[in-house]
């Protein structure tokens, strides 16, 4: 009996499956906005009540006015863990809290018209190439099994303490995966669709 009990405790920390998914909100923004283009994919694997999570995305934004324009483009990832607070659900539905570390690599371009009393107007182009930023996240969310191995859920995230790269030609404006660099905290929300690949019962 003791050996069987010890084996049961050991096996419950072995993964039962891995889920791969995508963010539906990011995909929905593409046809609805001419200022944003991007996508995000994610994966998680369970170790009993703990889920190791990895997310990767691409982000491009543009803003323009009469005399200036701004654009950025970059990739980002988040890595972290979630803790499932629903332990006795036979379908392994999740209500979770978690932590993430996010990191982004990106470029920015700022173009504006400069006026001079002697030389007249001139177009100025400034570049932020190879920018890097990191931040932390607190997460809470839900994962629900819809049908067979199809899952849907959401993740709400509080993004905090971004590190700002100051090696460019102008102050970083928008960080892919985070948002406006001028904000020390930023809210995010993802609505995700997953497919789970089971590895054991």
C-alpha positions, -999 to 999 in steps of 0.1 A, spaced: 0 0 0 28 24 8 46 18 -25 14 22 -44 6 55 -27 42 69 -33 39 59 -70 6 77 -73 20 109 -58 50 107 -81 30 102 -113 6 130 -107 34 155 -115 40 139 -149 25 158 -178 -9 146 -192 -9 167 -224 2 199 -242 -21 225 -256 -13 248 -286 -34 279 -292 -38 313 -307 -52 347 -296 -85 354 -314 -84 391 -304 -51 398 -322 -64 380 -353 -97 400 -351 -79 433 -350 -63 428 -384 -94 434 -406 -108 460 -382 -78 483 -378 -54 499 -403 -30 507 -375 -23 472 -362 -11 439 -376 0 410 -356 -6 375 -342 1 355 -311 5 317 -305 8 299 -271 14 266 -256 11 251 -221 19 218 -205 6 206 -171 25 193 -141 -4 185 -117 -19 218 -108 10 238 -123 11 248 -160 43 258 -177 33 284 -204 51 299 -234 37 326 -257 52 341 -288 39 369 -310 45 395 -337 33 431 -335 33 460 -360 17 494 -354 14 526 -374 2 561 -364 2 591 -386 -9 627 -388 -5 656 -412 31 663 -405 44 632 -388 42 594 -388 53 566 -365 57 528 -370 72 499 -352 77 462 -358 89 434 -336 86 400 -320 80 392 -283 77 362 -260 64 355 -226 74 326 -204 59 317 -170 36 294 -150 0 292 -140 -15 276 -109 -49 259 -115 -73 265 -86 -98 239 -98 -82 206 -87 -111 182 -88 -126 189 -122 -126 156 -143 -123 176 -175 -93 196 -162 -110 229 -166 -89 257 -152 -94 289 -132 -58 301 -127 -35 328 -115 1 331 -128 33 350 -135 50 358 -167 83 374 -179 79 391 -212 107 403 -236 105 421 -269 129 429 -297 117 456 -322 125 485 -345 108 520 -346 107 547 -372 96 583 -366 92 607 -395 83 644 -391 85 677 -408 110 702 -393 105 739 -401 134 763 -404 132 801 -410 162 800 -433 162 766 -450 124 760 -450 108 727 -443 127 694 -442 116 658 -436 135 642 -407 137 604 -402 148 590 -369 154 553 -362 153 530 -332 168 498 -345 174 467 -324 155 479 -293 150 454 -264 126 456 -235 115 433 -207 86 434 -182 67 413 -157 31 402 -157 5 390 -132 -22 368 -149 -56 354 -141 -79 335 -164 -100 306 -174 -96 275 -197 -127 254 -205 -130 222 -225 -156 227 -253 -155 195 -273 -131 165 -274 -97 182 -272 -109 217 -282 -105 244 -255 -113 280 -252 -105 306 -225 -92 340 -216 -62 355 -199 -63 389 -182 -28 403 -175 -14 432 -156 19 442 -172 44 459 -149 78 476 -148 90 477 -184 127 482 -190 132 510 -216 160 508 -241 176 543 -244 202 535 -271 180 547 -300 177 581 -317 144 590 -299 125 579 -268 108 545 -272 71 550 -278 54 516 -281 68 482 -271 54 451 -290 38 427 -266 36 454 -239 21 487 -251 29 523 -245 64 526 -230 54 557 -210 30 536 -188 46 518 -159 16 494 -158 -6 482 -186 -36 460 -189 -39 432 -215 -65 407 -224 -64 376 -247 -92 354 -258 -77 321 -268 -86 289 -287 -66 258 -280 -62 222 -292 -49 197 -267 -26 167 -275 -29 142 -247 1 121 -237 -15 101 -209 -48 99 -190 
